[in-house]
Amino acid sequence: MLSVSPDKRVPLGWGSGAQNKRNGDRVSKAVSRHLERPTKVLRGVVLITTPANASQMGGVIAAADTRASCAGLVACPSARKVTPIHSHLVVTSSGSGADCVLWERVLAREIRLYQLRHGRRLSVSGAGKLLALMLHPFKGTEVCVAATLCGWDEGDEVVCYVCSDGLRLNGELISVGSGSPYAYSVLDAGWRWSMTVNEAVALAREAVYRATHRDAYSGNNVDLFHITARGWKCRRREDLKEEYYKENRRGKEMMREYLNINSMKRHTLKTLIFRSFELLGL
């Protein structure tokens, strides 16, 4: 297998002349065979929001669907896109399933080694910077990772987005994946600083549901994590199919009420017209 140097970004053991040409032919054939194989992709929507309410201890809400696709097919309806790293840090993933799992394990290993060496946990911002530095040498390759680190850091919540090209962004409201445009439409309308934890959970759940309803690569279930100073807490996994049926029933009831109101208005209008005709003697 051909390895890549993280410093010079060139293959190790690369020869010259005829040997270089033979190596290049072998690599091109291997890459072409690799590209022909479908890869399980964690698309969908991954949502992170921060409810800022001191009375409710604030924290971070991480929500994600559970559908993983493979070459246009649903490969796994119960994939886990939110992975706990330690007691105060979870990582949400979007991209290639194999790459995301690999780099989450590498990050967990490095964080554990840092804790053993220094006797304290690595901060969330430091973990995001470490992951970005490890991913940067693979910029321009087939590595596809979009990870969001959500955790509690020295009295404050931290949300850090890291991409496979080494990009690192800090934010308060982040949505990643193929369903993220639909989730943002719900989040922009309902997010505010004075939200309670229950309101933030309801908003995150609603955003994931709307995204899964409109995006073919999102669906099945929703996972919700709440990270505070006491650590992360996982809510029970919910099936979005039931929510879809509930919404259909609510829509039908609203339509019946609308038709009943319109029929009552029409009946009242007919009665007024008949009475006016009687008064006029027509």
N, C-alpha and C positions, 0 to 999 in steps of 0.2 A: 504494500500500500504506500502511496506517495504522501509524505507529510509536508506540512507547510511551516516555514520558519516564521515565528511571530515578530521577529525584528526586521527582516528584509522582505518579508512577504513573497519569497520565492521558494520553489520546492527544494528540499534538502537533497543532496546527492545528485544534483542535476549536472550531467556531463556536457560535452561540447561536440560539435561536428556530427558525424554519423550516429554516435551514441545519443546525442541530443535529439536527433530526428526520430530515432526508434523510440525513445522515451516519450516524445511528444505524440507519436502515433498511438502508443499504448494508452496514454492518458486520455486522448481524445475518444478512443473507443470505449474506455471505461466510463467516461463522463456521459457518452451517448447512451450506453446501456443503463446507467443510473437514471438518466432523465426519462427513459421510457417506463420506468417503474412508477406506479402511482404512490404517492406519499400521503399518509394520514395528516390532515391539516386541521389545526384548531382555529377555526374561523369564528363566526358568531360575534358575540358582544361580550366585552369585559368592562365592567363599570366600577369606578371608584369615586366616592363622594365623601366629603367631610362635614358632618353636622356640627356646627359650632354653637353649643349651648352648654355653658359652664355648669348649670344645675344638673344636667344629664351626663356630665363628664366628657362630652364631646366624643372624639374618636374618629375612626374611619370605617366606612361601609364599603365592602367589596362584594360585588355581585357578578355572576356570570352564568351563562347557559351551559348546557352539558352535551351539545352535539358536536361531534368531530366528523368531518367529511373526508372522502378519499376519491379523487378523480370524479367529482360530481355526485358521488353516492354517500349515503349516511353510513360511515364506517363504525361509529360507536355512539349510541344515543345517551350513554351515561358517563361520558368522559369528565374528568375532574380538572377544571381550568384554574381553580384556586388552591394553591398548595401551601400549607404552613411550613415555614422554615425553622422558626423557633417560637417561643411563647409570645413574643411581641412583634412578629413579622410574618406576613403572608405574601406570596408572589402570585399574581395572576398572569396567565400566559395566553398568547395568541400567535399563531404562525405554524411552523412545522411541528408536529407532535413529538417526534424523536428529538429534534433540536431543543425544544423547550424542556423536556424531561431531563436531557443531558445537562444543560446549563443550570437548571434548578438544583440538580444534585451537586454539581461542581461548586455552585455558590454556597449551598448548605455546608459542604465540606470545608471550604475556606473560612466561613464564618465560625465554624466549630473550632478549627485550628487556631484562629485568632483569639477565641475565648480561652483556649487552653494555654496559649503563650502569654497572654496579657492579663488574664484573670477577670476580664469584663467582656461584655458583648460588643460587637462592632455596631456602630450606629447605622440607622437605616440609610442616611445619606452616604455614609462610607461604603455600605454594601452596594448601593446603586453605582457609586463611582468605581468600585472594584469590578462589578459586572460589566460596566461600560468599557473599562480598560481591557478586560479579558476578551470581549467581543470585537473590539476595534480591529485587531489584525485580520479578522475574517470579513472585512468590508469588501463587497464586490464578489463574494463567493455565493454558494448555494445555501449557506446558513440563513435560516429565517426564524428569528426570535423577536418577539415584541412582549417584553415583560414589564409589569408594573409592581413596584415594591410598595407595600402598604404596611405601616407600622407605627409604633409609639416610641418617641425618642426624647428622653429627658424632659418630660412634662409637656410635650407637644406632639401632635400627629403629623406624620410625614408621608407624602405620596410622591413617588419618583418613578418616572417612565424611562425605560432603557430599551433601545432598539438594537438590532443585530449589526448595524453599521457604526455603533459606538455612540449614538446620540443619547443624551441624558437630559431629561426635563423634569423640573419640579412644578407641581400644580395643585390645585384644590379640587378640580373636577376633571376627570380623565375617562374617556371611553375609547376602547381599542377594539378593532376587529371589523369584519364585513358589515355587521349590524350597527356599528357605532353611529353612523349618520342618523338613523332612526332613533337611537337612544338619546342623542344630543337634542333632538327636537322636543323630547319630553323633559329632559333635564333643564334646558334653558328656560322653559316656561314655569317650572315648579321649584327650582333650587333657590334658596335664600339663606342668609347667614343665621337667621333666628330659628332655624328648624330644630325640632326635637329629634331624638333618636328614632322614635316610632315614625315620625313623618319622613325622615331620611330613608328608613327601611322601606316604607311604602312607595316612596318616589323611585328608589333603585329597582324595586320589584316591578313597578309599572313600566319603567324604561326598558328593562330586559324583556318584559312581556311584549311590548310594542315592537321591539326590534325582532324578536323571534317570530312574531306574526307576519312581518313584512319581508324578512330576509330568509332565503331558502337554506342558507348554511347555519342558521341559528334555530334552536328549538329544544323540545323535550322538557327539560327541567330547569330550575334556577337554584343556584347555591348562593347563600348569603353569609358573609362573615362580618362580625363587628369587633374591631380592634380598639382597645382602650388601654389605660395604664395598668389594668389588672391582667392584660393578655387578650388573646383572641377568643371569640366565642362563635361557634358555628350554629346557625339556625337549621331547622329541619328542612331537608330538600323538598321542594314543592313541584308538583307536576303542573306545567302550564296548560295542559289540555283541559283541566277542570276550569281554569280561569277563562279559557276560550268559550266553553259551554255556558259559563255564568254570564259572560258578556253577551252572548247570543240571546239568552233568556231576558236579560235586562233590555236589550234592544227591541225584542218583540213586545215586551210589556210597555215600553215607551211608545211604540208604534200603535198599540191598542189604545192607550190613553189618548194619544193624539187623534186617532180616528173617532173615539167616543166624544171627545171635546168638539171635534168638527161636526159630528152628527148632531150633537146637542145644539150647536150654534145654528146649523141649518134648520133644525126643527123650530128653534126660537124665532128665526127669521121668517119662516113660513107662517108661524102663528101671528106675528106682528103684521105681516102683509095682509092676511085674511081679515084681521080685526080692522085694519085701516080701510079695507074695501067695505066692510060692514058699516063703519061709521060714515063713509062717503055715500052709502046707499047704492053701491055698484054691484 
